[in-house]
Amino acid sequence: MLGTVLLIILILALIGSVPVYPYSAGWGYFPSGIIGTILIVWLILVLVGRV
């Protein structure tokens, strides 16, 4: 249950960090890179069985 909620939150954060507007185009990969790193760590924890 907790894993599913965390997955949904991470997916929404990943979608929200995509630079869509002209002012956010200069952000580069910073927002999505951080969210992607968190998602990878979460996936590793799920595979190991910690979450």
N, CA, C and O atoms as CSV, one atom per row, in Angstrom:
chain,resi,resn,atom,element,x,y,z
A,1,MET,N,N,0.834,-1.197,0.000
A,1,MET,CA,C,0.000,0.000,0.000
A,1,MET,C,C,0.872,1.252,0.000
A,1,MET,O,O,0.677,2.148,-0.821
A,2,LEU,N,N,1.830,1.312,0.917
A,2,LEU,CA,C,2.707,2.481,0.998
A,2,LEU,C,C,3.550,2.606,-0.258
A,2,LEU,O,O,3.800,3.714,-0.733
A,3,GLY,N,N,3.988,1.483,-0.796
A,3,GLY,CA,C,4.784,1.498,-2.019
A,3,GLY,C,C,4.020,2.057,-3.199
A,3,GLY,O,O,4.578,2.786,-4.020
A,4,THR,N,N,2.743,1.718,-3.286
A,4,THR,CA,C,1.908,2.225,-4.374
A,4,THR,C,C,1.714,3.726,-4.260
A,4,THR,O,O,1.774,4.438,-5.263
A,5,VAL,N,N,1.486,4.207,-3.069
A,5,VAL,CA,C,1.311,5.643,-2.850
A,5,VAL,C,C,2.601,6.386,-3.198
A,5,VAL,O,O,2.554,7.431,-3.846
A,6,LEU,N,N,3.741,5.862,-2.778
A,6,LEU,CA,C,5.012,6.494,-3.103
A,6,LEU,C,C,5.261,6.492,-4.606
A,6,LEU,O,O,5.766,7.475,-5.147
A,7,LEU,N,N,4.920,5.420,-5.276
A,7,LEU,CA,C,5.093,5.359,-6.724
A,7,LEU,C,C,4.235,6.400,-7.423
A,7,LEU,O,O,4.705,7.056,-8.353
A,8,ILE,N,N,3.003,6.563,-7.004
A,8,ILE,CA,C,2.119,7.557,-7.611
A,8,ILE,C,C,2.652,8.963,-7.377
A,8,ILE,O,O,2.633,9.788,-8.291
A,9,ILE,N,N,3.122,9.247,-6.183
A,9,ILE,CA,C,3.682,10.566,-5.877
A,9,ILE,C,C,4.921,10.834,-6.716
A,9,ILE,O,O,5.084,11.936,-7.239
A,10,LEU,N,N,5.797,9.846,-6.854
A,10,LEU,CA,C,7.006,10.032,-7.650
A,10,LEU,C,C,6.690,10.227,-9.130
A,10,LEU,O,O,7.338,11.034,-9.796
A,11,ILE,N,N,5.713,9.509,-9.649
A,11,ILE,CA,C,5.340,9.680,-11.050
A,11,ILE,C,C,4.758,11.066,-11.287
A,11,ILE,O,O,5.075,11.707,-12.289
A,12,LEU,N,N,3.919,11.530,-10.385
A,12,LEU,CA,C,3.362,12.881,-10.515
A,12,LEU,C,C,4.439,13.951,-10.412
A,12,LEU,O,O,4.391,14.952,-11.127
A,13,ALA,N,N,5.413,13.747,-9.523
A,13,ALA,CA,C,6.515,14.697,-9.402
A,13,ALA,C,C,7.377,14.697,-10.654
A,13,ALA,O,O,7.857,15.749,-11.074
A,14,LEU,N,N,7.579,13.535,-11.252
A,14,LEU,CA,C,8.358,13.446,-12.482
A,14,LEU,C,C,7.659,14.164,-13.625
A,14,LEU,O,O,8.304,14.869,-14.402
A,15,ILE,N,N,6.352,13.993,-13.736
A,15,ILE,CA,C,5.588,14.682,-14.779
A,15,ILE,C,C,5.593,16.190,-14.527
A,15,ILE,O,O,5.686,16.975,-15.471
A,16,GLY,N,N,5.497,16.594,-13.279
A,16,GLY,CA,C,5.480,18.013,-12.947
A,16,GLY,C,C,6.816,18.699,-13.117
A,16,GLY,O,O,6.859,19.927,-13.194
A,17,SER,N,N,7.901,17.962,-13.177
A,17,SER,CA,C,9.214,18.584,-13.281
A,17,SER,C,C,9.688,18.747,-14.719
A,17,SER,O,O,10.771,19.284,-14.952
A,18,VAL,N,N,8.898,18.295,-15.681
A,18,VAL,CA,C,9.276,18.446,-17.086
A,18,VAL,C,C,9.141,19.903,-17.476
A,18,VAL,O,O,8.080,20.495,-17.280
A,19,PRO,N,N,10.210,20.507,-18.033
A,19,PRO,CA,C,10.130,21.924,-18.414
A,19,PRO,C,C,9.248,22.128,-19.644
A,19,PRO,O,O,9.636,21.771,-20.756
A,20,VAL,N,N,8.071,22.698,-19.445
A,20,VAL,CA,C,7.116,22.892,-20.526
A,20,VAL,C,C,7.046,24.366,-20.930
A,20,VAL,O,O,6.981,24.680,-22.119
A,21,TYR,N,N,7.059,25.253,-19.965
A,21,TYR,CA,C,6.888,26.661,-20.240
A,21,TYR,C,C,8.221,27.287,-20.630
A,21,TYR,O,O,9.276,26.775,-20.255
A,22,PRO,N,N,8.187,28.386,-21.375
A,22,PRO,CA,C,9.435,29.005,-21.837
A,22,PRO,C,C,10.380,29.415,-20.694
A,22,PRO,O,O,11.597,29.304,-20.841
A,23,TYR,N,N,9.847,29.879,-19.579
A,23,TYR,CA,C,10.713,30.307,-18.481
A,23,TYR,C,C,11.396,29.130,-17.804
A,23,TYR,O,O,12.434,29.307,-17.166
A,24,SER,N,N,10.834,27.928,-17.930
A,24,SER,CA,C,11.450,26.773,-17.288
A,24,SER,C,C,12.377,26.010,-18.229
A,24,SER,O,O,12.987,25.022,-17.820
A,25,ALA,N,N,12.490,26.439,-19.456
A,25,ALA,CA,C,13.360,25.748,-20.416
A,25,ALA,C,C,14.829,25.884,-20.019
A,25,ALA,O,O,15.638,25.022,-20.366
A,26,GLY,N,N,15.183,26.933,-19.311
A,26,GLY,CA,C,16.563,27.142,-18.894
A,26,GLY,C,C,16.964,26.322,-17.684
A,26,GLY,O,O,18.128,26.347,-17.283
A,27,TRP,N,N,16.041,25.608,-17.102
A,27,TRP,CA,C,16.351,24.802,-15.927
A,27,TRP,C,C,17.222,23.609,-16.279
A,27,TRP,O,O,17.963,23.115,-15.429
A,28,GLY,N,N,17.147,23.139,-17.514
A,28,GLY,CA,C,17.922,21.979,-17.926
A,28,GLY,C,C,17.351,20.695,-17.344
A,28,GLY,O,O,16.137,20.540,-17.206
A,29,TYR,N,N,18.259,19.773,-17.005
A,29,TYR,CA,C,17.829,18.469,-16.503
A,29,TYR,C,C,17.762,18.425,-14.978
A,29,TYR,O,O,17.527,17.360,-14.407
A,30,PHE,N,N,17.962,19.543,-14.317
A,30,PHE,CA,C,18.035,19.546,-12.859
A,30,PHE,C,C,16.786,18.988,-12.173
A,30,PHE,O,O,16.923,18.061,-11.375
A,31,PRO,N,N,15.577,19.495,-12.433
A,31,PRO,CA,C,14.400,18.968,-11.709
A,31,PRO,C,C,14.108,17.512,-12.034
A,31,PRO,O,O,13.887,16.713,-11.124
A,32,SER,N,N,14.104,17.153,-13.302
A,32,SER,CA,C,13.773,15.778,-13.659
A,32,SER,C,C,14.903,14.824,-13.287
A,32,SER,O,O,14.657,13.641,-13.051
A,33,GLY,N,N,16.131,15.317,-13.232
A,33,GLY,CA,C,17.252,14.476,-12.826
A,33,GLY,C,C,17.157,14.069,-11.373
A,33,GLY,O,O,17.441,12.923,-11.023
A,34,ILE,N,N,16.761,15.000,-10.528
A,34,ILE,CA,C,16.615,14.701,-9.102
A,34,ILE,C,C,15.462,13.718,-8.890
A,34,ILE,O,O,15.597,12.748,-8.144
A,35,ILE,N,N,14.342,13.969,-9.541
A,35,ILE,CA,C,13.194,13.072,-9.403
A,35,ILE,C,C,13.534,11.693,-9.965
A,35,ILE,O,O,13.144,10.678,-9.386
A,36,GLY,N,N,14.247,11.646,-11.073
A,36,GLY,CA,C,14.650,10.367,-11.645
A,36,GLY,C,C,15.567,9.585,-10.725
A,36,GLY,O,O,15.449,8.365,-10.611
A,37,THR,N,N,16.486,10.288,-10.064
A,37,THR,CA,C,17.377,9.634,-9.109
A,37,THR,C,C,16.587,9.063,-7.934
A,37,THR,O,O,16.846,7.943,-7.493
A,38,ILE,N,N,15.635,9.825,-7.434
A,38,ILE,CA,C,14.787,9.343,-6.339
A,38,ILE,C,C,13.990,8.121,-6.788
A,38,ILE,O,O,13.827,7.168,-6.027
A,39,LEU,N,N,13.494,8.151,-8.029
A,39,LEU,CA,C,12.739,7.018,-8.555
A,39,LEU,C,C,13.610,5.771,-8.668
A,39,LEU,O,O,13.151,4.672,-8.356
A,40,ILE,N,N,14.847,5.920,-9.106
A,40,ILE,CA,C,15.759,4.776,-9.205
A,40,ILE,C,C,16.063,4.202,-7.834
A,40,ILE,O,O,16.075,2.983,-7.660
A,41,VAL,N,N,16.307,5.067,-6.857
A,41,VAL,CA,C,16.566,4.592,-5.488
A,41,VAL,C,C,15.350,3.861,-4.953
A,41,VAL,O,O,15.484,2.828,-4.297
A,42,TRP,N,N,14.164,4.389,-5.228
A,42,TRP,CA,C,12.943,3.737,-4.762
A,42,TRP,C,C,12.772,2.371,-5.403
A,42,TRP,O,O,12.396,1.410,-4.731
A,43,LEU,N,N,13.048,2.277,-6.706
A,43,LEU,CA,C,12.933,0.990,-7.382
A,43,LEU,C,C,13.913,-0.037,-6.813
A,43,LEU,O,O,13.565,-1.208,-6.662
A,44,ILE,N,N,15.116,0.389,-6.501
A,44,ILE,CA,C,16.095,-0.505,-5.897
A,44,ILE,C,C,15.604,-0.984,-4.530
A,44,ILE,O,O,15.731,-2.164,-4.201
A,45,LEU,N,N,15.045,-0.071,-3.737
A,45,LEU,CA,C,14.524,-0.457,-2.429
A,45,LEU,C,C,13.358,-1.441,-2.560
A,45,LEU,O,O,13.221,-2.356,-1.749
A,46,VAL,N,N,12.528,-1.249,-3.575
A,46,VAL,CA,C,11.412,-2.182,-3.793
A,46,VAL,C,C,11.944,-3.552,-4.181
A,46,VAL,O,O,11.456,-4.569,-3.687
A,47,LEU,N,N,12.939,-3.592,-5.060
A,47,LEU,CA,C,13.493,-4.870,-5.490
A,47,LEU,C,C,14.204,-5.596,-4.361
A,47,LEU,O,O,14.192,-6.826,-4.311
A,48,VAL,N,N,14.826,-4.846,-3.449
A,48,VAL,CA,C,15.505,-5.457,-2.321
A,48,VAL,C,C,14.498,-5.907,-1.263
A,48,VAL,O,O,14.765,-6.833,-0.497
A,49,GLY,N,N,13.347,-5.251,-1.227
A,49,GLY,CA,C,12.303,-5.622,-0.284
A,49,GLY,C,C,12.238,-4.732,0.940
A,49,GLY,O,O,11.681,-5.135,1.962
A,50,ARG,N,N,12.785,-3.549,0.864
A,50,ARG,CA,C,12.775,-2.637,2.013
A,50,ARG,C,C,11.512,-1.788,2.085
A,50,ARG,O,O,11.182,-1.273,3.153
A,51,VAL,N,N,10.800,-1.630,0.971
A,51,VAL,CA,C,9.578,-0.810,0.967
A,51,VAL,C,C,8.399,-1.717,0.728
A,51,VAL,O,O,7.260,-1.251,0.683
